[in-house]
Amino acid sequence: MQIDLSKIGMEKGHQYETIITTADIDGNLNAAPIGVICRGSDKVMCRIFKGIHTLDNIISQREFVVNITHNPLLFTWSLLDNLMEEDFNEDKSIKNADCYFKCEVTDLKEAVTQSDPIRKKSEAIVIKADVCELIINNPVNAYNRAFGYVIESLANYSKLDLVDYEKRKYYLDSFREAYRVVRKVGSKMDKKAMENIKEKINEKGYDV
């Protein structure tokens, strides 16, 4: 069966929030929230900083699993305290994930985007991979966090004229960071929405 990531809402050039699961040479399983960029119907890429178990496992095993879920606890537990062994299926995917796809690494390259707020030169690896199997347990679209930033920016904008100086400064600083992230990972509609919000903020006399 032909693999098509658009079936789970992934579009070429867009980044999505996922949980990547891997195993080390001894079979110990690991999970970590990682942003994954869709490169085509059956190709993805991601950038992971050195010193993370996920990267070490991908380099040694040349494979990984991308899990798609909207469960906030799975993201939280994956980052703050690795999932328990019983949370994994035999194929390294996460139990109860809405869908997942298995990837085989095709290229590893050191690279750091100079505009990234984390400035660790030559300490990140860009991983390109082919998707070799796609398993859909429940209908789902991969989550792009840009949409959440748009909603949060709108909520903050609605309160700009109602708060004191310190809170307003916080909202404006939050918008600047949200704008940066959406420009990086958002869709055309997300970016357009943020431009509209920015214009309205500027009309109020605030420089963002």
Buried (B, 14 or more C-beta within 10 A) or exposed (E): EEBEBEBBBBEEEBBBBBBBBBBEEEEEBBBBBBBBBBBBBBBBBBBBBEEBBBBBBBBEBBBBBBBBBEBEEBBEBBEEEBBEEEBBBEEBBBEEBBBBBBBEBEEBEEEBEEEEEEEEEEEBBBBBBBBEBBBEBEEBBBBBBBBBBBEBBBEBBEEBEEEEEEEBEEBBEBBBEBBBBBBBBBBEEBBEBBEEBBEEBEEEEBEB
